[in-house]
Amino acid sequence: MNVLVATDKPFAAVAVKGISEVIEQAGYKLTLLEKYAEKENLLKAVETADAMIVRSDIIDSEVLEAAKQLKIVVRAGAGYDNIDLDAATAHGVCVMNTPGQNSNAVAELAFGLMVYAVRNLYNGTSGTELKGKKLGIHAYGNVGRNVARIAKGFGMEVYAYDAFVPADVMEKEGIIPVKSAEELYSTCNIVSLHIPATPQTKESINANLVNRLPKGGVLINTARKEVIDETSLLVLMEQRTDLRYMTDVMPAADVKFSEKLAERYFSTPKKMGAQTAEANINAGIAAAHQIVDFLQNGNQRFRVNK
């Protein structure tokens, strides 16, 4: 069995070492394709792959068509919108993610962005503190739970909205549940987004929702670009000069946001939520273990396609 690690953004060396040990101990061959310049490099590499580990790499129908032997592809991370799930199913390929492995890294970045926002991008002027502020967590999954844990250390009052998590579960963890996204935004000084990109959530974070934030409100996005209605958000923020937007997913309209909003907006140059050595190691090695378990035992616990 040939396991291909295809990563335009490479894993840390220690993560590659850990992946290699897991794969080779199982008796499989490991092939590395890092920082590939052209899609053709990927198409060539997948021809002999039985399994594949990727990060943000695009796995579309063309790649899957070239991968005649492929049985499984694991996205080292939580999000998997870079993989064409329907095409994978059509080609008989199992797709998995590694939920929870990057959660702390993303949560810590969310707080880095929060502090950066309330301290006015460290421009030398007087800012505010997080202690005592109301934090809204939009989607209470693995990342949301880590955000809540850190928020308690800051002394924040933590609220959350998630249609799929029972209120009593949140309450047991010291979180105040709300019944709708509208209530969350109306209640909280800062909202941290952790919703996935789905047809239902696409552009769901719009001006009508964000306008509910109280004066001085901050929106933090370490989730996905697609969930933001960029056009309406930009118009709203031009009208409401008290709002701030910090994001780990650069908007298509980044230049306009930067020009019109000045120090009320910041975007990382590329998605950095999972860009820590620890997250690299956790997600990469988890992906390797899931591949071995699937190939040897048929375990499909983290399968995300039908």
Beta strands, then each sheet from edge to edge (+ up, - down):
strand 1: 2-7
strand 2: 29-34
strand 3: 51-54
strand 4: 72-75
strand 5: 94-97
strand 6: 134-138
strand 7: 157-161
strand 8: 176-177
strand 9: 190-193
strand 10: 218-221
strand 11: 244-247
strand 12: 265-267
sheet 1: 2+ 1+ 3+ 4+ 5+
sheet 2: 8+ 7+ 6+ 9+ 10+ 11+ 12+
end
